[in-house]
């Protein structure tokens, strides 16, 4: 299992390294600079608002399906035949809910128009994720990896034509970004559907009400978990827009920093996407999971410490290189947000493990604690510190939820975490922070300083044996 995890993770990371950085820093960043912080903040707030209700598109079915099909492959045709119809019913319910909510909070006509477009895109995205959950549950990880970057590849092509093709004298409009997403999601959904079709036996399309009720009953704990977690990770910009007179601009400033964190988090999500079906099968077979947990922790959390700390000290340099306005305040926001990459990485490992184990009750209490923490802190900090206050609220929430998930995983699954491992990890983090502080203050060349921190972190990880190349080689060759 560890060999399968490593080899497929390497393939998945390679594809995403080739595609997603170009999208984030080539296309999305260019769009932000062209349309400005206010206009992009307008879009970003509505995008996050549409995500708040995303759970009603899925109701936890995707996570339930991934775990269940990974354990019982033979159920694919039966589940898919029924669930695909349910997804369209949930899509209609989601659209009505978004529209009603937009009227209640008195959104303008333009905001509602954007929400309709974004809501349709969310439906297509949810459909793709559900179909991908079936593909990965069958352990067709390479096919799933290719589909995972297909939508971004299409968007890169379409947006590149609109941004750099000089087909029109009209400046790029934020609506064009949404239209490109719609086309890309629609085509990707078709590809995923035909892959499922080729892997299924006796596939037919029907709606069995009794079966769907059973599915919804089993998946609602997943739905509640996703609803709470989405709320405390996405509600910041919605609250900025509602609580501040210049809310769209503050949301745009927040988006400058959040975009980079989101890009980093996408790579952490890739670990979770691979780990969920593998953990689920290992737990079912009563295999020892401690080695895979430790391996995942070292491969994800240790690099996240290096990236977060170096970005914290060089936040202004990074923001200055990427954006053209609001540099000072965006750098402050980013310096806080990027530290959240460490607890986010921890959560993706231990939260995925608890999900694979079916420990949804404990996870829901954790998510509720995170949601309440985030709302309270945002209400206190946003009116005084604006986007910077929202960043602080986000970081505190991520730290609290990550600690809770680690404690829950150790207690529920009772795997061993040695004091030596804890001591080495804490010492590594402390030394990286001290070295970054010294390099930032005494090395004048900024590029050289940033590179020195990354290099030192790699060397230190090797000295502490947190990165063991020989061990990784043995896993890949012999599947220890």
HELIX and SHEET records of a PDB file:
HELIX    1   1 UNK A    2  UNK A   21  1                                  20    
HELIX    2   2 UNK A   22  UNK A   28  3                                   7    
HELIX    3   3 UNK A   29  UNK A   52  1                                  24    
HELIX    4   4 UNK A   55  UNK A   58  1                                   4    
HELIX    5   5 UNK A   61  UNK A   71  1                                  11    
HELIX    6   6 UNK A   73  UNK A   75  5                                   3    
HELIX    7   7 UNK A   76  UNK A  104  1                                  29    
HELIX    8   8 UNK A  109  UNK A  137  1                                  29    
HELIX    9   9 UNK A  141  UNK A  164  1                                  24    
HELIX   10  10 UNK A  174  UNK A  199  1                                  26    
HELIX   11  11 UNK A  209  UNK A  243  1                                  35    
HELIX   12  12 UNK A  247  UNK A  284  1                                  38    
HELIX   13  13 UNK A  290  UNK A  313  1                                  24    
HELIX   14  14 UNK A  315  UNK A  322  1                                   8    
HELIX   15  15 UNK A  327  UNK A  337  1                                  11    
HELIX   16  16 UNK A  340  UNK A  357  1                                  18    
HELIX   17  17 UNK A  360  UNK A  413  1                                  54    
HELIX   18  18 UNK A  419  UNK A  442  1                                  24    
HELIX   19  19 UNK A  446  UNK A  463  1                                  18    
HELIX   20  20 UNK A  469  UNK A  478  1                                  10    
END                                                                             
